[in-house]
Amino acid sequence: MKAVVSRLLSVIGCAFIFSAAWFCLWSISLHLVERADLAVLLFPFACV
């Protein structure tokens, strides 16, 4: 049971870190372009 709870907390933590990083990159991209949908398209290029 402890292993399941530990794994669940790890997955939730990783999802939170990923979403925070995605939001930061999206907000930076949003300042570079006018439209929010174009900012989402710039995200893969920010990871390289």
C-alpha positions as a Markdown table, in Angstrom:
| # | Residue | x | y | z |
|---|---|---|---|---|
| 1 | Met | 0.0 | 0.0 | 0.0 |
| 2 | Lys | 2.9 | 2.4 | 0.8 |
| 3 | Ala | 4.4 | 1.8 | -2.6 |
| 4 | Val | 1.1 | 2.7 | -4.3 |
| 5 | Val | 0.8 | 6.0 | -2.3 |
| 6 | Ser | 4.4 | 6.8 | -3.0 |
| 7 | Arg | 3.9 | 6.2 | -6.7 |
| 8 | Leu | 0.7 | 8.3 | -6.8 |
| 9 | Leu | 2.4 | 11.2 | -5.1 |
| 10 | Ser | 5.3 | 11.0 | -7.5 |
| 11 | Val | 3.0 | 11.1 | -10.5 |
| 12 | Ile | 1.1 | 14.0 | -9.1 |
| 13 | Gly | 4.3 | 15.9 | -8.4 |
| 14 | Cys | 5.7 | 15.2 | -11.9 |
| 15 | Ala | 2.4 | 16.4 | -13.4 |
| 16 | Phe | 2.5 | 19.6 | -11.3 |
| 17 | Ile | 6.1 | 20.3 | -12.3 |
| 18 | Phe | 5.3 | 19.7 | -16.0 |
| 19 | Ser | 2.3 | 21.9 | -16.0 |
| 20 | Ala | 4.2 | 24.7 | -14.2 |
| 21 | Ala | 7.0 | 24.5 | -16.8 |
| 22 | Trp | 4.5 | 24.4 | -19.7 |
| 23 | Phe | 2.7 | 27.5 | -18.3 |
| 24 | Cys | 6.0 | 29.4 | -17.9 |
| 25 | Leu | 7.1 | 28.6 | -21.5 |
| 26 | Trp | 3.6 | 29.4 | -22.8 |
| 27 | Ser | 3.6 | 32.8 | -21.0 |
| 28 | Ile | 7.0 | 33.6 | -22.5 |
| 29 | Ser | 5.8 | 32.6 | -25.9 |
| 30 | Leu | 2.7 | 34.7 | -25.5 |
| 31 | His | 4.8 | 37.8 | -25.2 |
| 32 | Leu | 6.5 | 37.0 | -28.5 |
| 33 | Val | 3.3 | 36.6 | -30.5 |
| 34 | Glu | -0.1 | 38.2 | -30.5 |
| 35 | Arg | -2.4 | 35.1 | -30.4 |
| 36 | Ala | -2.5 | 32.5 | -27.6 |
| 37 | Asp | -2.8 | 29.6 | -30.1 |
| 38 | Leu | 0.4 | 30.6 | -31.8 |
| 39 | Ala | 2.1 | 30.7 | -28.4 |
| 40 | Val | 1.1 | 27.0 | -28.0 |
| 41 | Leu | 2.6 | 26.2 | -31.3 |
| 42 | Leu | 5.9 | 27.8 | -30.2 |
| 43 | Phe | 6.2 | 25.5 | -27.2 |
| 44 | Pro | 7.9 | 22.5 | -28.9 |
| 45 | Phe | 10.6 | 24.8 | -30.2 |
| 46 | Ala | 11.2 | 26.2 | -26.7 |
| 47 | Cys | 12.1 | 22.7 | -25.4 |
| 48 | Val | 14.9 | 22.2 | -27.9 |
